[in-house]
Each structure stands twice: as C-alpha cells, then as structure tokens.
Amino acid sequence: MSGRGSRIHVRPEAVSGTRVILDAAETRHLRRVLRLRVGDLVRALDGRGRELTVRLTALSARSAEGEILESTTPARESPL
C-alpha cells in the first residue's frame, strides 16, 4: 500500500459520515499525479480544520470513494 505520505485537499461537502466521495478533478489528481490505487491510504484536509486518514475503496475514471479510518484536528498554534 502506498500513499501513506500523500496529502490532498477535499471539499467539506465531500465528507459524509465515515465516507469521502471525490469529484472528477480530485480523482484525476489521485490517479494521474499521486498514482494511488484502491486500498491505498491518503491524508485528506477537509477545509474545516480536520485531517482525515482515508483508505481508498473505489476508484473510477470520474470519481473515487474512501473510508475514513481516523479524524484528527491538528494543533493550530505552537505550544510555546
């Protein structure tokens, strides 16, 4: 499984419950630039301050879907 270090941005409305559904542009980036496949892990920033660890479950020419394995809210300020 690759993609562990890959990070993408997704539209907030792409996140629904424990699923992420990506549009054609986001999917093209996953397939052609990052060269990810079904089963790969990717970190997704959702535009609402959360970082999601997502396992890709479906990948077609125009859409992709993934299962959210973990959701974190990274610290915004330095603890110092």
C-alpha positions as CSV (number, residue, x, y, z in Angstrom):
1,M,0.0,0.0,0.0
2,S,1.4,3.4,-1.0
3,G,0.1,6.9,-0.5
4,R,0.8,7.0,3.2
5,G,2.6,10.3,2.9
6,S,0.2,11.7,0.2
7,R,-1.9,14.6,1.3
8,I,-4.9,16.0,-0.6
9,H,-7.5,18.7,-0.1
10,V,-11.1,17.8,-0.3
11,R,-14.3,19.9,-0.4
12,P,-16.0,19.9,3.0
13,E,-19.2,18.6,1.4
14,A,-17.3,15.5,0.1
15,V,-17.2,14.2,3.6
16,S,-20.3,12.3,4.7
17,G,-20.2,10.3,7.9
18,T,-17.4,7.8,7.6
19,R,-17.1,8.2,3.7
20,V,-15.4,10.6,1.4
21,I,-16.7,10.9,-2.2
22,L,-14.3,12.8,-4.5
23,D,-15.2,14.6,-7.7
24,A,-13.6,14.2,-11.2
25,A,-10.8,16.7,-10.6
26,E,-9.8,15.3,-7.2
27,T,-9.9,11.8,-8.7
28,R,-7.8,12.7,-11.6
29,H,-5.2,14.1,-9.2
30,L,-5.3,10.8,-7.2
31,R,-4.8,8.6,-10.2
32,R,-2.5,10.6,-12.5
33,V,-0.4,12.7,-10.2
34,L,-0.2,10.6,-7.0
35,R,-0.8,7.2,-8.8
36,L,-2.9,5.8,-6.0
37,R,-5.0,2.7,-6.2
38,V,-7.8,1.1,-4.3
39,G,-6.6,0.1,-0.8
40,D,-4.0,2.9,-0.6
41,L,-4.0,5.4,2.3
42,V,-4.1,9.1,1.9
43,R,-4.4,12.1,4.3
44,A,-7.2,14.5,3.4
45,L,-7.6,18.0,4.6
46,D,-11.3,18.8,4.7
47,G,-11.3,22.6,4.8
48,R,-12.9,22.6,8.3
49,G,-9.7,22.1,10.2
50,R,-9.7,18.3,10.3
51,E,-7.1,15.9,8.8
52,L,-8.6,12.6,7.8
53,T,-6.8,9.3,7.1
54,V,-8.7,7.7,4.3
55,R,-8.4,4.2,2.7
56,L,-9.5,4.3,-1.0
57,T,-12.3,1.8,-1.6
58,A,-13.4,2.7,-5.2
59,L,-11.6,4.5,-8.0
60,S,-13.1,5.0,-11.4
61,A,-12.4,7.5,-14.2
62,R,-14.6,10.2,-12.8
63,S,-15.0,9.5,-9.1
64,A,-13.3,8.0,-6.1
65,E,-14.6,6.9,-2.7
66,G,-12.8,6.2,0.5
67,E,-13.4,5.1,4.1
68,I,-12.3,7.4,6.9
69,L,-10.1,5.5,9.3
70,E,-9.1,8.4,11.5
71,S,-10.0,12.0,12.0
72,T,-7.8,14.5,13.9
73,T,-7.7,18.2,14.4
74,P,-4.0,19.3,14.2
75,A,-2.9,22.0,16.7
76,R,-3.1,25.4,15.1
77,E,-0.7,27.2,17.4
78,S,2.7,26.4,18.7
79,P,2.6,25.1,22.3
80,L,5.4,27.6,23.1
